[in-house]
Amino acid sequence: MEKIYTTDDLIQAVNEYGIMPFWDETGFSASQMSGVSFMKLWNVREKAVNTNKIAYGKFINKKATFVSLDVFPYLCALRRDGYDFDSLTDEGKAPRREIDVMNAVGNTPTPSYTLGKSLGMKGYDTTVTSLQNKTYLCLNFKKSSMGTALLCRPEDVFGHDFVRGAYSLSAEENAAEILKRAKGLTLLDEKIKAKALLPAV
């Protein structure tokens, strides 16, 4: 594995592996590939994510994960089982707390910490993680000393047609495309890999 030192290095690595966890001290991850300090890698992560050349959120195993744009539409179609969030809500499959968070985020990048305080919702962090796991939310960053995580709808970051570009495929077809394009997935624990290739809604 090539070492990650810069923003371009991280983007290149994500594009090479398709799916890459941010932090894992023992397994395959950006932190294991890093050639810089944790604080430096933290900043490299924020700059890379803010280029919108890769997607970032708690997409796999409910842990922070980078996903290449070559893989992301297939992951969205699979994890959402072809439902956009409005359709999921209309069919009564969206939990009330998830509806409240999605309504609060709307189409504007929203600081997660501030939103959590304003909603005063029990289980807020778990709800936000669930929405990322289902790919209805992703993360960007507002520039600050440590960076402020912004909750965003992927459609508002990458475009509606792009994010939903694989909705016409079956779950099996999307899983096959992910496996073909994301060699990083094969480096993860088999249970994590199997769960990543199933719908999340």
Residue pairs with C-beta under 8 A, 6 or more apart in sequence:
1 13
1 32
1 33
2 9
2 12
2 13
2 33
3 9
3 33
3 34
3 35
4 10
4 13
4 30
4 33
4 34
4 35
4 36
4 41
4 44
5 35
5 36
5 44
6 44
7 44
7 47
7 48
7 51
9 44
10 30
10 44
10 45
10 48
10 54
10 66
11 48
11 51
11 53
11 54
13 20
13 30
13 33
14 20
14 48
14 54
14 66
14 67
14 68
15 54
15 68
15 70
16 183
17 28
17 68
17 182
17 183
17 184
17 187
18 67
18 68
18 70
18 71
18 178
18 181
18 182
18 183
18 184
18 185
19 59
19 60
19 65
19 66
19 67
19 68
19 71
19 75
19 178
19 182
19 184
19 185
19 188
19 196
20 28
20 29
20 30
20 65
20 66
20 67
20 184
21 27
21 28
21 29
21 30
21 60
21 61
21 63
21 64
21 65
21 66
21 188
22 29
22 30
22 31
22 45
22 56
22 63
22 64
22 65
22 66
23 29
23 30
23 31
23 63
23 64
24 31
24 32
24 63
25 31
25 32
26 32
27 187
27 188
27 189
28 184
28 187
28 188
30 41
30 45
30 66
31 38
31 41
34 41
36 44
42 146
42 147
43 147
45 56
46 141
46 143
46 147
48 54
48 66
49 56
49 66
49 139
49 140
49 141
50 140
50 141
52 140
52 157
52 158
53 69
54 66
54 67
54 68
54 69
55 66
55 67
55 68
55 69
55 72
55 138
55 154
55 157
55 158
56 64
56 65
56 66
56 67
56 138
56 139
56 140
57 64
57 65
57 132
57 135
57 137
57 138
57 139
58 64
58 65
58 129
58 132
58 133
59 65
59 67
59 75
59 79
59 132
59 133
59 135
59 138
60 185
60 188
60 192
60 196
61 188
61 192
61 195
61 196
62 129
62 130
62 132
62 133
64 139
67 75
67 182
68 181
68 182
69 158
69 162
70 181
71 177
71 178
71 181
71 182
72 154
72 158
72 163
73 162
73 163
73 164
73 165
73 166
74 166
74 169
74 174
74 177
74 178
74 181
75 135
75 174
75 178
76 135
76 154
76 163
76 164
76 166
77 164
77 165
77 166
77 167
77 169
77 174
78 166
78 171
78 174
78 175
78 178
78 197
78 198
78 199
79 133
79 134
79 135
79 199
79 200
79 201
80 88
80 134
80 135
80 136
80 199
80 200
80 201
81 171
81 199
81 200
81 201
82 167
83 91
83 93
83 201
84 164
85 94
85 102
85 136
88 94
88 201
89 99
93 201
94 102
95 127
95 130
97 121
97 123
97 124
97 127
98 127
98 130
98 131
98 136
100 119
100 121
101 115
101 119
101 121
101 124
101 127
101 128
101 131
101 137
101 151
102 131
102 136
102 137
102 153
104 110
104 115
104 118
104 119
105 115
105 137
105 151
105 152
105 153
107 153
107 156
108 156
109 140
109 142
109 150
109 151
109 152
109 156
110 150
110 151
110 152
111 142
111 148
111 149
111 150
111 151
112 128
112 139
112 148
112 149
112 150
112 151
113 148
113 149
115 151
116 124
116 125
116 128
121 127
128 137
128 151
131 137
132 138
132 139
133 200
134 200
134 201
135 154
135 200
136 153
136 154
137 151
137 152
137 153
137 154
138 152
138 153
138 154
138 157
139 149
139 150
139 151
139 152
140 149
140 150
140 152
140 157
141 147
141 148
141 149
141 150
142 148
142 150
154 163
155 163
155 164
166 174
166 177
169 177
171 198
171 199
175 197
175 198
178 185
178 196
178 197
179 185
179 186
179 197
185 193
185 196
185 197
186 193
188 196
